[in-house]
Amino acid sequence: MRYITIVKKLEKTHTCPFCHEVPEHILEESKHFFVLPARAQYAEHHLVIVPKRHANLLGTLTKIERTELYALVDRRVIKLHTKHSDISLLLRDGLVKDPLINKSVNHLHFHLMPDTGVHIKSKTRSEDRVRLEDKEYAELTKKYKTTFLS
């Protein structure tokens, strides 16, 4: 069955697919997280790391949870590198809103995707991007500091 069909069916019943995972699907488990093979894989050996408790935002994880998460990511990336030269880590944080972003589950999770690029929602193709010169870059940095650090 198509992935999005299942997700839409779960949404109608307000069922979070990650909150009801069964033990036989879990590859690795820690106190606060579990590691699963991705059900809708982008690539071979695609893994997902999921908090056991329902959370939508990275910022809601405790310091202990974040430390444990990093250890899981580190361990899985090391293992994946035994078979793959490149690993992408994709954080899925926040709520599903924009269909162009291609996010389908309202539960914080992390994709470890071997040898896979990540779609960027942009009107500019990757190879057409412009690298900012130092002056423009300094101005952009100043704007970001005002917007995100104040």
C-alpha positions, 0 to 999 in steps of 0.5 A: 500500500502507498505510504501516504495512504497509510499516513492519511488513514492514521491521521483520521484516527489520530494515531501516531505511527511512532507511538505504537511501534512493536518490539519486533520492528526495533533494531536498537533501543535505548532508554528514550529512543528506538532505531527502526528501519524506515518503513518508506525507504529513500535508500537501502539501509535507511534508518529512523531514530525516534523518541519513545515519548511523543514529541514534535520539537527537538527543543522539548528533549531534555539534556539527557535525551539529547545526549542519548540521541547523539550517541545513537546517531554516532553509533548508527553512522559508524555502522552505516559507514561500513557499507556506505560512503555518505550518510545524510542526517535529516531532522524532522521537527515541527508539525506537518503543514506545507505539502511541498516540504514532504513531511508526513508524521507529527512526531520528532524523528531523525532519518539516517539516509545512506548515499541519498541527497535531500530535496531542498524546497527552492526555486534555485537549482543546487548548481545555480546557487550563488556563494555570497562575497564576504561583505554580503555574507557579513550583512546576512550574518548580522540579520540572522543574529538579530532574527535568531539570537536576540 
